Every structure is written in structure tokens, then in C-alpha cells.
């Protein structure tokens, strides 16, 4: 379960990690009032459960409350990589001297928590890892042993921060690890951890909690309700976006593409029982990816209804500004109605996953 930035920051702050003064707003009026309370220039940050929002225009900067009102009005209701902005975080704009990266994540291959620390913060850490892996210090912690403050300070030293920062940065590493353990997280991340004249501050916060542990965290029930419509999304290197309702079905669709000579651009699992809105959000998300040439939507309706899928597809095709060929495999619950809706809208479909995957690959090759 992913939580929004403002929720993660509440948890981080309670755990002793400094965060900027901030206020959540759901209307332009609330945002204007928040900026007036903060009494400094602010960052207005869209609260969406996806990465890359800054590059997608989801973060704005305002010098005064009136400007905050106008920019918030533009953000609320807009779509950032397929997700509608319903809240913003109005946050004091920081005077940043430098940016660092910190995270604690589950390393399933090593069966241990992995702490990663880098002086190259504020950018895509995947890019840093692929181009300059030496800039990331990695440390595996034995889960059966206590993680001590001196170990955190040693990580800070090895990541290369100045001597006077070893203690404060080490302290935040230690606190981040405690939060990771306390909330049974898959990942706890700060990117960037910024150096300012006021000290070291978490300018962003990410927390992904293992769904199977939620029975131990009754206080997280409100967060679960807000993130109930999220789905699993992984960006890949190919040019055919793959969307499926279920992880196994999505992976099988990817395998079929590979079999016929295609390369997946995404893994996107909308889950069982996906709504018409979720179908549309998933399609908008992958269409917004410029490397995607074709979309392969692979749906076997069980809880998910084929007519909901059709309505979602049709709504996106009517509103999308970017035309990307769409290949649909649609069968299962209410399939006759779903297929009828697609036919009337002039959208072709397949009932065989193999046929749909082959068609997607052929269509993609024809565009080269």
C-alpha cells in the first residue's frame, strides 16, 4: 500500500525526521490560506501515487497566496500521468544547498533490508544506478540484528558527506530504518534529503507498506481507503505497453509479446474488479509515455466487467490528445455487452490472448 507524500511526511515527522512546514489543501481557497499561514514562498505539490510528477508539471512554485490560489486551481482536477489530482501539499519553499538520496528497501534476493545512500539526490535513482553506480553506497542489514546509530553514521561517512554532516545524516538514516521496521515497509525513501541553512530536511517522502501487514497497523486504515484505486506500474524499455487485470495475466501477456518478437514498455496490473475510471486512468498513464507505440490491453473478466472495460476504453479514445494504436483482448463477465460497445465505437478486439499479442507486435513493427 503506497501512501501520499503528505501522509508519509506525517509518519516521518513523528519518527523524528525533519520535514518542511506544510499544509494539505483540497481547494484553491484552502491553498491560499495555507500559503498565508506559512508566510513564505511555497511549493505546491500534487498528491498523486506516481513518480515523476515534477517532470510532468505536478509541482508549481508560488511567491504569494494569490499566486498559490491560481496555480492550485490549475493543478486540482488535472491529470498527472493518468492520475487525477484531488489534493495538493502547500509547503515552504526551501533554500537548498545540496540534495542527497536515502532509502531502505526489501532486497528479496538477499532476504535482507537494503540501505541505499547517495550524494546524487533529487534525480531518478535508477538513472544514477545505471550510469554511475559508484555514486550509490549500498549496505545490507541483518534483520535478526539491531541496527545501531554508529552503523548509520558509518553509512553517512561512506556515502561521502562532509564531516560535519556525518552525525545529522547518520541520525536520519537510523530513524528511516526504524520507520521501515515499524511499518513493515517494502520501501521507505527520501529523495531528496536536502541540506539547508536550517539543517538537513526531508523535502520528499515515500512509504510503501506491505499489504499483508496491515492487520498490525489499524491506524493506517484511513490511508488504505485513500489508496484503494492504486495499481502496480513498472516502466520498461520496450515500445508496447501491457495492461492486464491481475499480475499473472499481465506477465503472461508480456511473455506472449516476447514470443512473437515484441518488447514490453510497461507492466501495469489494474487488479481484479477494476472500475471504468481505473481502466481510463491506466490507459492515460501508458499513453502519456512517449516511448509507447502500441497498447496491449489484456482483460479476462471475472470481477472486472467487460462492459466497464469498454466504457473506459471508449472514454479515453474520445478525449486523448495522443493517438496510440490499441489492441484489446476482451473476454469474460459481460463480454457480449463489452464487445458490442467496442464494435459500435469502431474499436476492434480479440478474444484470444495469443492473437491479440501477435497483432500488437505486427502493428508495432509496421510503425517502425
C-alpha distance (Angstrom), angle and dihedral (degrees) to the residues before:
residue distance angle dihedral
X1 . . .
X2 3.79 . .
X3 3.78 118.2 .
X4 3.80 127.7 -154.8
X5 3.78 121.1 -98.1
X6 3.80 93.8 -106.6
X7 3.80 90.7 52.3
X8 3.81 92.4 47.9
X9 3.80 89.5 49.5
X10 3.79 90.8 53.3
X11 3.80 88.4 55.0
X12 3.81 93.7 43.9
X13 3.81 91.8 48.7
X14 3.81 90.8 50.4
X15 3.80 87.0 51.8
X16 3.80 92.3 55.7
X17 3.82 100.2 -98.8
X18 3.83 112.1 135.2
X19 3.82 115.4 -120.4
X20 3.83 130.6 178.7
X21 3.83 120.6 -94.9
X22 3.81 105.2 -89.3
X23 3.81 143.4 163.4
X24 3.82 129.4 -159.2
X25 3.80 116.4 -127.2
X26 3.81 132.2 -170.2
X27 3.82 97.5 -178.3
X28 3.81 135.2 38.9
X29 3.81 88.8 -113.9
X30 3.80 91.6 55.7
X31 3.81 90.3 47.9
X32 3.81 91.4 51.0
X33 3.80 90.6 50.3
X34 3.82 90.6 47.8
X35 3.81 91.6 53.0
X36 3.80 89.0 49.8
X37 3.79 89.9 52.5
X38 3.81 93.2 48.8
X39 3.84 90.0 47.7
X40 3.81 94.0 -158.8
X41 3.82 136.8 83.5
X42 3.79 109.0 -70.2
X43 3.78 143.4 -154.0
X44 3.81 114.2 -131.9
X45 3.80 107.4 -150.1
X46 3.82 124.0 -168.4
X47 3.79 110.6 -129.7
X48 3.80 103.0 -134.6
X49 3.80 130.5 141.4
X50 3.79 96.5 -122.7
X51 3.79 135.8 84.5
X52 3.78 128.0 -119.1
X53 3.81 94.3 45.9
X54 3.80 92.1 139.6
X55 3.79 92.8 58.2
X56 3.81 89.0 44.8
X57 3.80 92.8 56.3
X58 3.79 96.2 -101.6
X59 3.81 95.9 128.9
X60 3.81 122.7 64.1
X61 3.80 133.1 177.8
X62 3.79 126.5 -138.6
X63 3.81 132.9 -171.6
X64 3.81 97.2 -159.3
X65 3.84 142.8 13.1
X66 3.80 94.1 -96.1
X67 3.80 91.8 54.8
X68 3.80 88.8 45.7
X69 3.81 89.3 56.5
X70 3.81 93.4 52.9
X71 3.80 96.1 45.1
X72 3.82 92.7 46.1
X73 3.80 89.1 51.2
X74 3.82 88.1 56.1
X75 3.81 93.8 47.7
X76 3.81 101.2 44.8
X77 3.78 110.0 86.3
X78 3.79 92.8 12.6
X79 3.80 121.7 120.9
X80 3.80 121.8 -116.9
X81 3.81 110.9 -166.8
X82 3.79 91.3 -31.9
X83 3.81 98.6 -41.7
X84 3.80 123.0 106.3
X85 3.80 116.6 -128.1
X86 3.81 109.9 -126.2
X87 3.81 99.9 158.7
X88 3.78 137.3 26.7
X89 3.78 131.9 -158.6
X90 3.79 112.2 -133.3
X91 3.78 104.8 -154.8
X92 3.79 136.6 174.7
X93 3.80 110.4 -97.0
X94 3.78 108.0 -117.9
X95 3.80 128.2 -138.6
X96 3.80 96.0 -128.6
X97 3.80 122.1 -157.9
X98 3.80 97.4 173.5
X99 3.81 141.2 -9.8
X100 3.81 128.9 -133.4
X101 3.81 134.7 -176.5
X102 3.81 126.8 -133.2
X103 3.79 132.0 171.6
X104 3.78 142.9 158.1
X105 3.79 115.5 -156.4
X106 3.77 140.7 164.5
X107 3.81 110.6 -97.6
X108 3.80 100.3 -158.3
X109 3.79 94.7 -173.6
X110 3.81 91.9 54.9
X111 3.83 92.8 34.5
X112 3.78 89.1 -135.7
X113 3.78 139.0 98.9
X114 3.80 111.1 -92.0
X115 3.80 119.7 -147.3
X116 3.80 114.2 -158.9
X117 3.78 123.1 -170.9
X118 3.79 130.2 176.5
X119 3.79 140.2 169.1
X120 3.83 86.5 -140.7
X121 3.78 100.1 82.8
X122 3.79 131.4 153.5
X123 3.82 94.5 48.6
X124 3.80 136.0 82.2
X125 3.79 103.1 -67.3
X126 3.82 89.3 -155.4
X127 3.80 88.6 62.9
X128 3.80 91.3 49.8
X129 3.81 90.3 48.1
X130 3.81 92.9 52.1
X131 3.82 99.4 41.3
X132 3.83 104.1 30.1
X133 3.83 108.0 13.5
X134 3.81 90.8 164.0
X135 3.81 88.0 71.9
X136 3.82 91.4 68.1
X137 3.80 120.4 74.9
X138 3.81 113.3 -154.2
X139 3.79 127.0 -162.8
X140 3.81 127.7 179.7
X141 3.80 114.8 -149.9
X142 3.80 120.6 -152.8
X143 3.83 103.0 -120.2
X144 3.82 90.8 -148.0
X145 3.81 92.4 58.6
X146 3.80 129.9 68.6
X147 3.79 115.6 -105.2
X148 3.79 105.7 -128.3
X149 3.84 128.8 -151.4
X150 3.81 91.8 -120.1
X151 3.84 89.2 58.1
X152 3.81 89.4 53.7
X153 3.80 90.9 50.5
X154 3.81 89.6 50.6
X155 3.81 89.5 53.8
X156 3.81 89.3 51.5
X157 3.79 89.8 50.7
X158 3.81 93.1 49.2
X159 3.79 93.1 47.9
X160 3.80 85.8 62.2
X161 3.80 107.4 -113.8
X162 3.79 119.9 154.8
X163 3.80 117.1 -86.9
X164 3.80 94.7 -106.1
X165 3.82 89.7 55.5
X166 3.79 97.5 50.6
X167 3.80 93.6 87.3
X168 3.86 99.3 44.5
X169 3.81 94.4 41.2
X170 3.80 90.6 44.1
X171 3.80 88.8 51.6
X172 3.80 91.3 54.7
X173 3.82 91.5 47.5
X174 3.81 89.3 53.5
X175 3.82 92.8 47.5
X176 3.82 92.0 46.9
X177 3.81 89.5 54.1
X178 3.82 90.9 50.7
X179 3.82 90.0 52.7
X180 3.82 89.8 48.0
X181 3.82 89.8 55.0
X182 3.80 97.2 40.4
X183 3.80 94.4 53.1
X184 3.83 97.9 37.8
X185 3.80 88.6 -122.1
X186 3.77 129.2 -173.0
X187 3.80 87.3 -154.1
X188 3.80 137.6 -0.8
X189 3.81 111.7 -170.9
X190 3.79 141.3 175.7
X191 3.79 114.3 -165.2
X192 2.90 108.9 -169.7
X193 3.77 113.0 18.2
X194 3.79 98.2 -174.5
X195 3.77 133.0 -150.8
X196 3.81 112.7 -139.0
X197 3.79 137.2 163.5
X198 3.82 86.3 -99.0
X199 3.81 93.2 55.2
X200 3.80 137.6 -97.4
X201 3.83 113.2 -25.6
X202 3.82 135.5 179.6
X203 3.81 101.9 -122.2
X204 3.80 91.5 -179.1
X205 3.80 134.6 20.0
X206 3.79 134.4 -159.9
X207 3.79 126.9 -174.8
X208 3.81 127.0 173.8
X209 3.80 114.0 -176.7
X210 3.80 124.0 -158.3
X211 3.82 107.2 -107.6
X212 3.81 91.2 -143.5
X213 3.82 90.2 62.7
X214 3.80 97.7 53.0
X215 3.81 92.6 99.6
X216 3.82 85.4 69.6
X217 3.80 92.6 52.0
X218 3.79 107.5 56.5
X219 3.80 89.5 161.9
X220 3.81 88.8 66.1
X221 3.82 93.9 64.0
X222 3.84 92.3 100.0
X223 3.81 90.3 52.7
X224 3.80 90.6 49.9
X225 3.79 90.6 54.7
X226 3.81 91.8 53.2
X227 3.80 94.4 49.4
X228 3.79 97.8 42.1
X229 3.81 93.3 114.0
X230 3.81 97.5 52.1
X231 3.79 120.8 117.3
X232 3.79 137.8 -163.1
X233 3.79 112.3 -92.2
X234 3.80 128.3 177.1
X235 3.80 123.1 176.1
X236 3.83 114.4 -139.9
X237 3.81 137.2 -175.6
X238 3.83 101.7 -103.9
X239 3.79 133.2 86.6
X240 3.83 104.7 -120.9
X241 3.80 115.0 81.6
X242 3.81 113.5 -142.4
X243 3.81 120.8 -154.0
X244 3.80 122.2 176.8
X245 3.79 139.1 163.2
X246 3.79 100.4 -118.4
X247 3.79 132.4 22.0
X248 3.80 94.0 -109.6
X249 3.79 93.3 49.8
X250 3.80 91.6 46.9
X251 3.81 92.1 50.4
X252 3.80 90.7 47.2
X253 3.79 89.7 52.4
X254 3.80 89.1 52.1
X255 3.80 90.5 50.5
X256 3.80 90.3 51.2
X257 3.80 90.8 52.7
X258 3.80 90.3 51.4
X259 3.81 90.2 48.5
X260 3.80 90.9 57.5
X261 3.80 94.1 43.7
X262 3.80 101.3 -94.5
X263 3.80 131.2 130.0
X264 3.83 121.7 -137.6
X265 3.81 116.9 -127.5
X266 3.80 94.9 -169.9
X267 3.76 145.5 15.7
X268 3.79 105.7 -147.4
X269 3.80 119.6 169.0
X270 3.80 111.8 -172.0
X271 3.82 90.1 -175.4
X272 3.76 130.6 -136.8
X273 3.78 118.1 -47.1
X274 3.80 94.3 22.4
X275 3.80 113.2 177.7
X276 3.80 128.3 -130.2
X277 3.82 87.5 -103.3
X278 3.81 92.1 53.1
X279 3.81 91.4 50.2
X280 3.80 89.8 52.4
X281 3.81 92.3 45.4
X282 3.81 91.7 50.9
X283 3.80 92.6 49.3
X284 3.80 92.5 47.6
X285 3.79 90.1 49.6
X286 3.80 95.6 55.0
X287 3.81 94.1 38.7
X288 3.81 88.7 56.5
X289 3.82 88.4 61.1
X290 3.84 104.8 94.3
X291 3.81 93.8 -152.8
X292 3.82 91.7 61.6
X293 3.82 111.7 101.1
X294 3.83 98.8 167.9
X295 3.82 134.2 18.9
X296 3.82 119.8 -141.5
X297 3.83 109.7 -162.3
X298 3.80 109.0 -168.6
X299 3.82 112.7 -171.7
X300 3.78 128.6 169.8
X301 3.79 102.9 -178.7
X302 3.77 116.7 -135.3
X303 3.77 110.2 130.2
X304 3.79 86.4 -6.2
X305 3.81 109.0 79.8
X306 3.78 119.6 -137.1
X307 3.81 92.4 -140.0
X308 3.83 90.4 56.3
X309 3.79 88.4 51.3
X310 3.81 90.9 50.7
X311 3.81 93.0 49.1
X312 3.82 90.2 50.2
X313 3.80 92.5 49.2
X314 3.79 93.6 47.8
X315 3.81 93.3 49.0
X316 3.82 91.5 52.7
X317 3.80 93.6 47.1
X318 3.81 89.8 52.8
X319 3.80 95.6 48.4
X320 3.81 106.2 30.7
X321 3.79 116.1 109.2
X322 3.81 92.3 -159.0
X323 3.79 118.1 65.6
X324 3.80 111.9 -143.1
X325 3.83 120.8 169.1
X326 3.79 111.6 -109.2
X327 3.82 125.9 -152.8
X328 3.79 114.4 -168.4
X329 3.78 130.9 -164.7
X330 3.80 104.8 -167.8
X331 3.77 127.2 173.7
X332 3.81 139.5 130.3
X333 3.81 132.5 53.9
X334 3.84 112.2 32.4
X335 3.80 89.2 -5.5
X336 3.82 93.8 151.8
X337 3.79 91.6 56.5
X338 3.81 93.1 43.3
X339 3.79 92.6 48.7
X340 3.82 90.9 46.9
X341 3.82 91.1 53.0
X342 3.81 91.6 50.3
X343 3.81 92.4 47.3
X344 3.82 92.3 50.7
X345 3.81 89.2 49.6
X346 3.79 91.0 51.2
X347 3.82 94.0 -112.4
X348 3.80 117.1 138.3
X349 3.81 122.9 -141.3
X350 3.79 142.2 -178.5
X351 3.79 130.0 -141.8
X352 3.81 93.4 -156.5
X353 3.81 118.7 75.8
X354 3.80 90.7 -153.2
X355 3.81 92.7 53.1
X356 3.80 92.3 46.3
X357 3.81 93.4 49.0
X358 3.80 92.0 48.6
X359 3.80 90.8 48.3
X360 3.82 91.1 50.2
X361 3.80 91.9 52.3
X362 3.82 93.3 46.7
X363 3.79 90.9 48.4
X364 3.79 91.9 49.4
X365 3.82 92.2 49.5
X366 3.80 90.6 50.0
X367 3.82 89.2 58.6
X368 3.81 94.3 55.7
